[in-house]
Amino acid sequence: GTKDSGGTLAARMRVTSTGVGIGTSSPATKLQVGDYTDNLEQITIATASDQTGRINFYNNNNTEGASIRVIGGGNGAKMYFANRYDTDTDRVTIDLVNGYLGVGTTSPQNTLHVHTGSTDSRMQFTNASSGSTYSDGLWVGHDNTQAYFMHRENLPITLWTNATERMRIT
């Protein structure tokens, strides 16, 4: 440790019967990093014998928060990012073997695989000037009746090859 302004030795880490505290003298969990004033938030870092590693960011009663989970093993490694409201729901998956990113799927099949889980699936691309409302940006998607590529603003859509504009839809 180091000495505080009064010349007393200040511990940087403390081991108690509850756990290890880094930046706190009274850890509330097995590992607590930092000293939050509300004592309702916790970080847990854990590994298991099945080659699974986890970092949980949950509230004190483990009902809300987020987690990052890495699973290795015979089928290859994947990393999952989950939202928690009573139980974990995986939202983003990275297939570390193939280099695939899945949004809304735990089994991505391509470099970028987006799955909305509904009949109306879309990706939206916006920039700082267009904002993020329904009427802004470029949309790519499909529903039960059609696939679409649309620009929701009063601007043309252009198709280019070899740095030359080949088609314009106004």
GIFEN-V372599 format. One record per backbone hydrogen bond with DSSP energy under -1.0 kcal/mol. NH is the residue of the N-H (numbers start at 1). CO is the residue of the C=O. If there is no record, write none. Layout:
nh: <NH NH>
co: <CO CO>
This chain:
nh: <2 4 7 10 14 16 20 21 22 23 32 34 42 44 46 48 51 53 54 55 56 57 58 59 60 62 65 66 67 68 69 70 71 72 76 78 79 80 81 82 83 84 85 86 87 89 91 92 93 94 95 96 99 100 101 102 103 104 113 115 121 123 125 131 136 138 139 140 141 142 143 148 150 152 155 157 159 161 164 166 167 169>
co: <10 8 4 2 21 19 30 14 32 12 20 22 58 56 54 52 48 70 46 68 44 66 42 64 40 59 84 57 82 55 80 53 78 51 73 71 94 69 92 67 89 65 87 63 85 83 81 81 102 79 100 77 95 95 111 93 113 91 101 103 142 140 138 127 133 125 150 123 148 121 146 141 139 137 153 169 167 164 161 159 159 157>
